[in-house]
Amino acid sequence: MAGTQQQAAGGPQPSAALTIDALGRKCPIPIIMLAEQINQVPLNATVAVLADDPAAFTDVPAWCRLKSHHHVGTYELPQGGWAIHVRRNY
């Protein structure tokens, strides 16, 4: 997908300071969970949002642009879904 950093399943995934498990939850729940918890990590730390709702694949990076956080990358999970990594900018 153009403009989106993505790794195939099994590709190296950077470590995250916080992992939010939103698997099985429909959007906007993964974004709400991210918005509520991103301030729990230090500045420039990474939060991994685990999600399998196809809307989250595009909505989390869009939320990052809207809120001025950095979408680090989206990584396929072996069991299905993605780990969407977000770096806290403020």
N, CA, C and O atoms as CSV, one atom per row, in Angstrom:
chain,resi,resn,atom,element,x,y,z
A,1,MET,N,N,0.854,-1.179,0.000
A,1,MET,CA,C,0.000,0.000,0.000
A,1,MET,C,C,0.897,1.238,0.000
A,1,MET,O,O,1.777,1.366,0.851
A,2,ALA,N,N,0.683,2.120,-0.920
A,2,ALA,CA,C,1.515,3.309,-1.060
A,2,ALA,C,C,1.396,4.196,0.173
A,2,ALA,O,O,0.301,4.441,0.679
A,3,GLY,N,N,2.545,4.671,0.643
A,3,GLY,CA,C,2.552,5.593,1.774
A,3,GLY,C,C,2.452,4.916,3.130
A,3,GLY,O,O,2.525,5.583,4.161
A,4,THR,N,N,2.283,3.589,3.141
A,4,THR,CA,C,2.176,2.878,4.401
A,4,THR,C,C,3.364,1.943,4.541
A,4,THR,O,O,3.638,1.134,3.654
A,5,GLN,N,N,4.061,2.056,5.649
A,5,GLN,CA,C,5.164,1.136,5.913
A,5,GLN,C,C,4.547,-0.178,6.379
A,5,GLN,O,O,3.725,-0.199,7.295
A,6,GLN,N,N,4.953,-1.271,5.739
A,6,GLN,CA,C,4.370,-2.552,6.101
A,6,GLN,C,C,5.396,-3.650,5.965
A,6,GLN,O,O,6.217,-3.633,5.047
A,7,GLN,N,N,5.355,-4.595,6.864
A,7,GLN,CA,C,6.210,-5.771,6.820
A,7,GLN,C,C,5.311,-6.987,6.654
A,7,GLN,O,O,4.183,-6.995,7.146
A,8,ALA,N,N,5.789,-7.993,5.981
A,8,ALA,CA,C,5.044,-9.243,5.850
A,8,ALA,C,C,5.081,-10.003,7.168
A,8,ALA,O,O,5.898,-9.717,8.043
A,9,ALA,N,N,4.183,-10.975,7.294
A,9,ALA,CA,C,4.161,-11.815,8.489
A,9,ALA,C,C,5.547,-12.409,8.705
A,9,ALA,O,O,6.191,-12.859,7.757
A,10,GLY,N,N,5.993,-12.408,9.922
A,10,GLY,CA,C,7.298,-12.953,10.239
A,10,GLY,C,C,8.419,-11.939,10.105
A,10,GLY,O,O,9.557,-12.225,10.478
A,11,GLY,N,N,8.116,-10.752,9.575
A,11,GLY,CA,C,9.128,-9.714,9.445
A,11,GLY,C,C,9.472,-9.148,10.807
A,11,GLY,O,O,8.702,-9.296,11.756
A,12,PRO,N,N,10.630,-8.497,10.913
A,12,PRO,CA,C,11.021,-7.956,12.211
A,12,PRO,C,C,10.074,-6.849,12.657
A,12,PRO,O,O,9.733,-5.943,11.897
A,13,GLN,N,N,9.670,-6.955,13.895
A,13,GLN,CA,C,8.769,-5.975,14.476
A,13,GLN,C,C,9.533,-5.226,15.557
A,13,GLN,O,O,10.118,-5.860,16.435
A,14,PRO,N,N,9.547,-3.905,15.523
A,14,PRO,CA,C,10.240,-3.181,16.591
A,14,PRO,C,C,9.542,-3.418,17.932
A,14,PRO,O,O,8.352,-3.732,17.982
A,15,SER,N,N,10.295,-3.262,19.001
A,15,SER,CA,C,9.692,-3.444,20.321
A,15,SER,C,C,8.814,-2.239,20.644
A,15,SER,O,O,9.017,-1.141,20.126
A,16,ALA,N,N,7.841,-2.471,21.509
A,16,ALA,CA,C,6.908,-1.415,21.892
A,16,ALA,C,C,6.921,-1.262,23.412
A,16,ALA,O,O,7.040,-2.244,24.144
A,17,ALA,N,N,6.799,-0.029,23.869
A,17,ALA,CA,C,6.737,0.238,25.304
A,17,ALA,C,C,5.398,-0.204,25.882
A,17,ALA,O,O,5.301,-0.509,27.071
A,18,LEU,N,N,4.363,-0.239,25.039
A,18,LEU,CA,C,3.014,-0.607,25.472
A,18,LEU,C,C,2.335,-1.332,24.325
A,18,LEU,O,O,2.435,-0.907,23.174
A,19,THR,N,N,1.648,-2.419,24.631
A,19,THR,CA,C,0.858,-3.132,23.633
A,19,THR,C,C,-0.602,-3.065,24.039
A,19,THR,O,O,-0.961,-3.414,25.164
A,20,ILE,N,N,-1.441,-2.615,23.118
A,20,ILE,CA,C,-2.884,-2.524,23.341
A,20,ILE,C,C,-3.533,-3.644,22.532
A,20,ILE,O,O,-3.445,-3.659,21.305
A,21,ASP,N,N,-4.172,-4.567,23.210
A,21,ASP,CA,C,-4.811,-5.697,22.538
A,21,ASP,C,C,-6.256,-5.338,22.201
A,21,ASP,O,O,-7.140,-5.401,23.055
A,22,ALA,N,N,-6.480,-4.961,20.943
A,22,ALA,CA,C,-7.826,-4.635,20.468
A,22,ALA,C,C,-8.318,-5.693,19.477
A,22,ALA,O,O,-9.230,-5.437,18.691
A,23,LEU,N,N,-7.709,-6.881,19.519
A,23,LEU,CA,C,-8.140,-7.958,18.625
A,23,LEU,C,C,-9.590,-8.327,18.931
A,23,LEU,O,O,-9.980,-8.464,20.091
A,24,GLY,N,N,-10.375,-8.484,17.874
A,24,GLY,CA,C,-11.786,-8.827,18.037
A,24,GLY,C,C,-12.690,-7.636,18.281
A,24,GLY,O,O,-13.903,-7.798,18.414
A,25,ARG,N,N,-12.123,-6.448,18.342
A,25,ARG,CA,C,-12.927,-5.242,18.582
A,25,ARG,C,C,-13.041,-4.429,17.306
A,25,ARG,O,O,-12.071,-4.279,16.563
A,26,LYS,N,N,-14.224,-3.912,17.060
A,26,LYS,CA,C,-14.480,-3.129,15.855
A,26,LYS,C,C,-14.112,-1.670,16.079
A,26,LYS,O,O,-14.199,-1.153,17.193
A,27,CYS,N,N,-13.699,-1.018,14.998
A,27,CYS,CA,C,-13.434,0.418,15.067
A,27,CYS,C,C,-14.741,1.121,15.420
A,27,CYS,O,O,-15.803,0.713,14.950
A,28,PRO,N,N,-14.683,2.150,16.226
A,28,PRO,CA,C,-13.506,2.924,16.602
A,28,PRO,C,C,-12.846,2.492,17.912
A,28,PRO,O,O,-12.006,3.223,18.435
A,29,ILE,N,N,-13.199,1.334,18.451
A,29,ILE,CA,C,-12.667,0.925,19.755
A,29,ILE,C,C,-11.133,0.905,19.790
A,29,ILE,O,O,-10.561,1.407,20.757
A,30,PRO,N,N,-10.428,0.345,18.771
A,30,PRO,CA,C,-8.956,0.388,18.845
A,30,PRO,C,C,-8.397,1.808,18.948
A,30,PRO,O,O,-7.420,2.041,19.660
A,31,ILE,N,N,-9.012,2.750,18.242
A,31,ILE,CA,C,-8.554,4.144,18.301
A,31,ILE,C,C,-8.866,4.759,19.650
A,31,ILE,O,O,-8.052,5.502,20.198
A,32,ILE,N,N,-10.022,4.463,20.185
A,32,ILE,CA,C,-10.379,4.977,21.512
A,32,ILE,C,C,-9.396,4.449,22.554
A,32,ILE,O,O,-8.938,5.200,23.416
A,33,MET,N,N,-9.071,3.152,22.475
A,33,MET,CA,C,-8.111,2.560,23.412
A,33,MET,C,C,-6.745,3.221,23.271
A,33,MET,O,O,-6.090,3.504,24.274
A,34,LEU,N,N,-6.307,3.472,22.037
A,34,LEU,CA,C,-5.022,4.141,21.792
A,34,LEU,C,C,-5.036,5.550,22.366
A,34,LEU,O,O,-4.092,5.950,23.048
A,35,ALA,N,N,-6.090,6.303,22.099
A,35,ALA,CA,C,-6.177,7.685,22.580
A,35,ALA,C,C,-6.151,7.744,24.109
A,35,ALA,O,O,-5.555,8.652,24.688
A,36,GLU,N,N,-6.802,6.771,24.763
A,36,GLU,CA,C,-6.839,6.752,26.228
A,36,GLU,C,C,-5.498,6.356,26.853
A,36,GLU,O,O,-5.207,6.747,27.984
A,37,GLN,N,N,-4.682,5.587,26.131
A,37,GLN,CA,C,-3.488,5.012,26.746
A,37,GLN,C,C,-2.162,5.565,26.234
A,37,GLN,O,O,-1.125,5.290,26.838
A,38,ILE,N,N,-2.152,6.330,25.151
A,38,ILE,CA,C,-0.873,6.759,24.575
A,38,ILE,C,C,-0.046,7.599,25.541
A,38,ILE,O,O,1.183,7.577,25.486
A,39,ASN,N,N,-0.706,8.332,26.418
A,39,ASN,CA,C,0.036,9.169,27.370
A,39,ASN,C,C,0.672,8.377,28.506
A,39,ASN,O,O,1.343,8.961,29.357
A,40,GLN,N,N,0.475,7.056,28.536
A,40,GLN,CA,C,1.106,6.209,29.555
A,40,GLN,C,C,2.558,5.889,29.210
A,40,GLN,O,O,3.303,5.397,30.057
A,41,VAL,N,N,2.962,6.168,27.968
A,41,VAL,CA,C,4.347,5.883,27.562
A,41,VAL,C,C,5.122,7.189,27.469
A,41,VAL,O,O,4.523,8.244,27.261
A,42,PRO,N,N,6.447,7.139,27.620
A,42,PRO,CA,C,7.253,8.358,27.508
A,42,PRO,C,C,7.227,8.923,26.086
A,42,PRO,O,O,6.873,8.225,25.136
A,43,LEU,N,N,7.603,10.187,25.957
A,43,LEU,CA,C,7.729,10.794,24.634
A,43,LEU,C,C,8.665,9.962,23.773
A,43,LEU,O,O,9.661,9.434,24.268
A,44,ASN,N,N,8.357,9.845,22.513
A,44,ASN,CA,C,9.121,9.086,21.517
A,44,ASN,C,C,9.087,7.577,21.726
A,44,ASN,O,O,9.786,6.848,21.022
A,45,ALA,N,N,8.297,7.095,22.669
A,45,ALA,CA,C,8.127,5.653,22.846
A,45,ALA,C,C,7.063,5.159,21.873
A,45,ALA,O,O,6.270,5.939,21.345
A,46,THR,N,N,7.064,3.864,21.652
A,46,THR,CA,C,6.155,3.253,20.686
A,46,THR,C,C,5.063,2.457,21.382
A,46,THR,O,O,5.306,1.736,22.350
A,47,VAL,N,N,3.847,2.611,20.855
A,47,VAL,CA,C,2.689,1.838,21.292
A,47,VAL,C,C,2.313,0.916,20.134
A,47,VAL,O,O,2.221,1.358,18.989
A,48,ALA,N,N,2.099,-0.352,20.431
A,48,ALA,CA,C,1.624,-1.308,19.419
A,48,ALA,C,C,0.146,-1.559,19.652
A,48,ALA,O,O,-0.253,-1.978,20.739
A,49,VAL,N,N,-0.662,-1.307,18.642
A,49,VAL,CA,C,-2.087,-1.600,18.704
A,49,VAL,C,C,-2.321,-2.881,17.914
A,49,VAL,O,O,-2.107,-2.914,16.702
A,50,LEU,N,N,-2.760,-3.934,18.597
A,50,LEU,CA,C,-3.088,-5.185,17.927
A,50,LEU,C,C,-4.554,-5.127,17.527
A,50,LEU,O,O,-5.430,-4.966,18.377
A,51,ALA,N,N,-4.818,-5.259,16.231
A,51,ALA,CA,C,-6.191,-5.130,15.737
A,51,ALA,C,C,-6.394,-6.041,14.540
A,51,ALA,O,O,-5.470,-6.287,13.764
A,52,ASP,N,N,-7.628,-6.542,14.400
A,52,ASP,CA,C,-7.950,-7.354,13.235
A,52,ASP,C,C,-9.138,-6.813,12.453
A,52,ASP,O,O,-9.555,-7.425,11.470
A,53,ASP,N,N,-9.687,-5.685,12.867
A,53,ASP,CA,C,-10.740,-5.031,12.100
A,53,ASP,C,C,-10.080,-4.302,10.925
A,53,ASP,O,O,-9.210,-3.459,11.143
A,54,PRO,N,N,-10.478,-4.612,9.679
A,54,PRO,CA,C,-9.855,-3.957,8.521
A,54,PRO,C,C,-9.889,-2.426,8.592
A,54,PRO,O,O,-9.005,-1.774,8.038
A,55,ALA,N,N,-10.873,-1.849,9.251
A,55,ALA,CA,C,-10.938,-0.390,9.368
A,55,ALA,C,C,-9.750,0.147,10.166
A,55,ALA,O,O,-9.274,1.248,9.889
A,56,ALA,N,N,-9.271,-0.602,11.140
A,56,ALA,CA,C,-8.147,-0.146,11.963
A,56,ALA,C,C,-6.878,0.001,11.132
A,56,ALA,O,O,-6.041,0.855,11.424
A,57,PHE,N,N,-6.728,-0.829,10.096
A,57,PHE,CA,C,-5.552,-0.793,9.228
A,57,PHE,C,C,-5.350,0.599,8.629
A,57,PHE,O,O,-4.215,1.054,8.489
A,58,THR,N,N,-6.435,1.270,8.276
A,58,THR,CA,C,-6.342,2.624,7.720
A,58,THR,C,C,-6.660,3.705,8.744
A,58,THR,O,O,-6.118,4.807,8.670
A,59,ASP,N,N,-7.535,3.397,9.699
A,59,ASP,CA,C,-7.968,4.423,10.656
A,59,ASP,C,C,-6.886,4.809,11.666
A,59,ASP,O,O,-6.782,5.982,12.025
A,60,VAL,N,N,-6.086,3.861,12.130
A,60,VAL,CA,C,-5.042,4.199,13.112
A,60,VAL,C,C,-3.993,5.116,12.477
A,60,VAL,O,O,-3.650,6.133,13.080
A,61,PRO,N,N,-3.462,4.798,11.277
A,61,PRO,CA,C,-2.535,5.749,10.652
A,61,PRO,C,C,-3.173,7.122,10.391
A,61,PRO,O,O,-2.504,8.146,10.522
A,62,ALA,N,N,-4.455,7.147,10.027
A,62,ALA,CA,C,-5.144,8.430,9.819
A,62,ALA,C,C,-5.243,9.198,11.137
A,62,ALA,O,O,-5.076,10.418,11.150
A,63,TRP,N,N,-5.513,8.503,12.244
A,63,TRP,CA,C,-5.568,9.139,13.558
A,63,TRP,C,C,-4.206,9.735,13.893
A,63,TRP,O,O,-4.125,10.826,14.458
A,64,CYS,N,N,-3.133,9.018,13.544
A,64,CYS,CA,C,-1.780,9.528,13.798
A,64,CYS,C,C,-1.554,10.858,13.081
A,64,CYS,O,O,-1.033,11.806,13.667
A,65,ARG,N,N,-1.947,10.919,11.823
A,65,ARG,CA,C,-1.797,12.169,11.066
A,65,ARG,C,C,-2.629,13.283,11.690
A,65,ARG,O,O,-2.162,14.415,11.814
A,66,LEU,N,N,-3.842,12.968,12.078
A,66,LEU,CA,C,-4.744,13.951,12.674
A,66,LEU,C,C,-4.214,14.476,14.005
A,66,LEU,O,O,-4.339,15.664,14.305
A,67,LYS,N,N,-3.621,13.586,14.801
A,67,LYS,CA,C,-3.162,13.945,16.149
A,67,LYS,C,C,-1.667,14.237,16.231
A,67,LYS,O,O,-1.146,14.454,17.325
A,68,SER,N,N,-0.968,14.248,15.103
A,68,SER,CA,C,0.464,14.557,15.031
A,68,SER,C,C,1.345,13.565,15.783
A,68,SER,O,O,2.374,13.941,16.345
A,69,HIS,N,N,0.938,12.299,15.792
A,69,HIS,CA,C,1.809,11.232,16.264
A,69,HIS,C,C,2.365,10.547,15.027
A,69,HIS,O,O,1.888,10.801,13.921
A,70,HIS,N,N,3.362,9.687,15.185
A,70,HIS,CA,C,4.020,9.075,14.028
A,70,HIS,C,C,3.605,7.615,13.866
A,70,HIS,O,O,3.767,6.810,14.783
A,71,HIS,N,N,3.070,7.282,12.698
A,71,HIS,CA,C,2.774,5.889,12.372
A,71,HIS,C,C,4.090,5.232,11.963
A,71,HIS,O,O,4.597,5.480,10.869
A,72,VAL,N,N,4.637,4.404,12.830
A,72,VAL,CA,C,5.933,3.774,12.598
A,72,VAL,C,C,5.826,2.702,11.517
A,72,VAL,O,O,6.672,2.624,10.626
A,73,GLY,N,N,4.800,1.890,11.599
A,73,GLY,CA,C,4.613,0.819,10.632
A,73,GLY,C,C,3.484,-0.092,11.036
A,73,GLY,O,O,3.014,-0.065,12.173
A,74,THR,N,N,3.053,-0.903,10.083
A,74,THR,CA,C,2.002,-1.885,10.319
A,74,THR,C,C,2.579,-3.250,9.967
A,74,THR,O,O,3.127,-3.442,8.881
A,75,TYR,N,N,2.454,-4.183,10.883
A,75,TYR,CA,C,3.070,-5.495,10.754
A,75,TYR,C,C,2.005,-6.578,10.842
A,75,TYR,O,O,1.207,-6.584,11.779
A,76,GLU,N,N,1.982,-7.484,9.891
A,76,GLU,CA,C,1.007,-8.574,9.903
A,76,GLU,C,C,1.288,-9.515,11.067
A,76,GLU,O,O,2.440,-9.838,11.357
A,77,LEU,N,N,0.225,-9.947,11.726
A,77,LEU,CA,C,0.345,-10.912,12.815
A,77,LEU,C,C,0.126,-12.318,12.264
A,77,LEU,O,O,-0.710,-12.503,11.380
A,78,PRO,N,N,0.854,-13.307,12.766
A,78,PRO,CA,C,0.701,-14.674,12.258
A,78,PRO,C,C,-0.725,-15.212,12.398
A,78,PRO,O,O,-1.173,-15.994,11.560
A,79,GLN,N,N,-1.437,-14.802,13.441
A,79,GLN,CA,C,-2.798,-15.297,13.682
A,79,GLN,C,C,-3.857,-14.477,12.948
A,79,GLN,O,O,-5.051,-14.745,13.082
A,80,GLY,N,N,-3.429,-13.483,12.177
A,80,GLY,CA,C,-4.356,-12.599,11.473
A,80,GLY,C,C,-4.427,-11.259,12.175
A,80,GLY,O,O,-4.280,-11.175,13.394
A,81,GLY,N,N,-4.648,-10.235,11.414
A,81,GLY,CA,C,-4.669,-8.881,11.961
A,81,GLY,C,C,-3.296,-8.239,11.865
A,81,GLY,O,O,-2.417,-8.717,11.148
A,82,TRP,N,N,-3.131,-7.166,12.585
A,82,TRP,CA,C,-1.906,-6.373,12.481
A,82,TRP,C,C,-1.470,-5.857,13.848
A,82,TRP,O,O,-2.268,-5.733,14.778
A,83,ALA,N,N,-0.181,-5.565,13.934
A,83,ALA,CA,C,0.369,-4.785,15.041
A,83,ALA,C,C,0.687,-3.434,14.414
A,83,ALA,O,O,1.601,-3.321,13.598
A,84,ILE,N,N,-0.062,-2.421,14.792
A,84,ILE,CA,C,0.097,-1.081,14.226
A,84,ILE,C,C,0.879,-0.256,15.236
A,84,ILE,O,O,0.393,0.014,16.335
A,85,HIS,N,N,2.093,0.144,14.862
A,85,HIS,CA,C,2.988,0.826,15.783
A,85,HIS,C,C,2.901,2.339,15.611
A,85,HIS,O,O,2.975,2.875,14.505
A,86,VAL,N,N,2.741,3.006,16.759
A,86,VAL,CA,C,2.574,4.461,16.814
A,86,VAL,C,C,3.610,5.025,17.776
A,86,VAL,O,O,3.736,4.545,18.902
A,87,ARG,N,N,4.348,6.032,17.345
A,87,ARG,CA,C,5.305,6.704,18.242
A,87,ARG,C,C,4.664,7.980,18.785
A,87,ARG,O,O,4.154,8.811,18.034
A,88,ARG,N,N,4.706,8.108,20.112
A,88,ARG,CA,C,4.160,9.288,20.769
A,88,ARG,C,C,5.067,10.489,20.513
A,88,ARG,O,O,6.260,10.448,20.813
A,89,ASN,N,N,4.498,11.551,19.960
A,89,ASN,CA,C,5.275,12.747,19.639
A,89,ASN,C,C,5.126,13.877,20.653
A,89,ASN,O,O,5.945,14.796,20.665
A,90,TYR,N,N,4.106,13.833,21.496
A,90,TYR,CA,C,3.924,14.894,22.495
A,90,TYR,C,C,3.208,14.358,23.696
A,90,TYR,O,O,2.960,15.098,24.648
